[in-house]
Amino acid sequence: MPSIDPRAALIDGLRNLADFLETSPGVPVPFSVTVHHFPDGTDTEIRAEIDGIAELLGTDVDPGDAGYGHYRTGLAFGPVQYSAVGILAHSRARHDAEMSYAGCIDPITPPHAA
């Protein structure tokens, strides 16, 4: 069985979506669309991949999310954007710690409401 090329499948899907929306004017569309790429690896590997993508795109790495542990670059085509986001180890660890409390707290019901 031949394997499916994920790149070709994505490009084909985007073209099919564009064709569908063009021929179906009654279907509402969102304000914008972002295609995300999230590299895996060590922080050094993630930064290197994002740096390489920025070079291919001719863009800079956006320092705006550095405090949140995100290392990103992207390129906009009007309301459509390609975004490469590296989520660094300290940010993943913070998220995991926050999620470890999931289900333990009910933010809707006050603790003394009985």
C-alpha positions as CSV (number, residue, x, y, z in Angstrom):
1,M,0.0,0.0,0.0
2,P,1.5,3.4,-1.0
3,S,2.1,5.9,1.8
4,I,0.4,9.3,1.7
5,D,2.7,12.3,1.4
6,P,1.5,14.6,4.1
7,R,2.8,17.7,2.3
8,A,0.9,16.8,-0.9
9,A,-2.2,15.9,1.1
10,L,-2.2,19.2,2.9
11,I,-1.7,21.2,-0.3
12,D,-4.4,19.2,-2.1
13,G,-6.8,19.7,0.9
14,L,-6.2,23.5,0.9
15,R,-6.9,23.7,-2.8
16,N,-10.0,21.7,-2.4
17,L,-11.2,23.9,0.4
18,A,-10.5,27.0,-1.7
19,D,-12.4,25.6,-4.6
20,F,-15.3,24.6,-2.4
21,L,-15.6,28.0,-0.8
22,E,-15.4,29.7,-4.1
23,T,-18.3,27.6,-5.5
24,S,-20.3,27.7,-2.3
25,P,-20.9,31.4,-1.6
26,G,-23.6,30.6,1.1
27,V,-21.1,28.9,3.3
28,P,-19.6,31.3,5.9
29,V,-15.9,31.7,6.1
30,P,-13.7,32.6,9.1
31,F,-12.0,36.0,9.3
32,S,-8.6,34.3,9.0
33,V,-6.9,30.9,8.7
34,T,-3.5,29.9,10.2
35,V,-1.6,26.8,9.3
36,H,0.7,25.8,12.2
37,H,3.9,23.8,12.2
38,F,5.2,22.7,15.6
39,P,8.7,21.1,15.5
40,D,9.7,18.5,18.1
41,G,13.1,18.0,19.8
42,T,15.3,19.7,22.3
43,D,15.2,23.5,22.7
44,T,18.3,23.7,20.6
45,E,16.8,21.6,17.8
46,I,13.5,23.5,17.9
47,R,15.3,26.9,17.6
48,A,17.4,25.6,14.8
49,E,14.4,24.4,12.8
50,I,12.5,27.7,13.4
51,D,15.6,29.6,12.4
52,G,15.8,27.5,9.2
53,I,12.2,28.1,8.4
54,A,12.6,31.8,9.0
55,E,15.4,31.8,6.5
56,L,13.3,29.9,3.9
57,L,10.4,32.4,4.4
58,G,12.7,35.5,4.4
59,T,11.3,36.5,7.8
60,D,12.6,37.1,11.3
61,V,12.0,35.1,14.4
62,D,9.3,36.9,16.4
63,P,10.5,37.7,19.9
64,G,7.0,38.7,21.1
65,D,6.2,35.3,22.6
66,A,9.7,34.6,24.1
67,G,8.5,35.2,27.6
68,Y,5.9,32.5,27.2
69,G,8.5,30.0,25.9
70,H,7.4,30.2,22.3
71,Y,9.9,30.7,19.5
72,R,8.1,31.5,16.2
73,T,8.2,32.8,12.7
74,G,5.5,33.1,10.0
75,L,4.4,34.6,6.8
76,A,1.0,36.1,6.0
77,F,-0.8,35.8,2.7
78,G,-3.6,38.3,3.4
79,P,-5.9,36.6,6.0
80,V,-4.0,33.3,5.6
81,Q,-0.9,32.7,7.6
82,Y,1.8,30.1,7.8
83,S,3.2,29.9,11.3
84,A,6.0,27.9,12.7
85,V,6.0,27.7,16.5
86,G,8.5,26.1,18.7
87,I,7.2,25.5,22.2
88,L,10.3,25.4,24.4
89,A,10.8,23.0,27.3
90,H,10.1,25.4,30.2
91,S,6.8,26.3,28.5
92,R,5.8,22.7,28.1
93,A,6.7,22.0,31.7
94,R,4.6,24.9,32.9
95,H,1.7,23.7,30.8
96,D,2.0,20.1,32.2
97,A,2.1,21.4,35.7
98,E,-1.0,23.6,35.2
99,M,-2.8,20.7,33.6
100,S,-2.0,18.4,36.5
101,Y,-4.7,20.2,38.4
102,A,-7.3,19.7,35.7
103,G,-10.5,18.4,37.2
104,C,-9.5,19.3,40.7
105,I,-11.1,22.7,40.8
106,D,-14.6,23.7,39.7
107,P,-14.3,27.3,38.6
108,I,-18.1,27.6,38.3
109,T,-19.3,26.5,41.8
110,P,-18.0,28.6,44.7
111,P,-16.4,26.4,47.4
112,H,-19.0,27.4,50.1
113,A,-22.1,27.1,47.9
114,A,-24.0,24.2,49.4
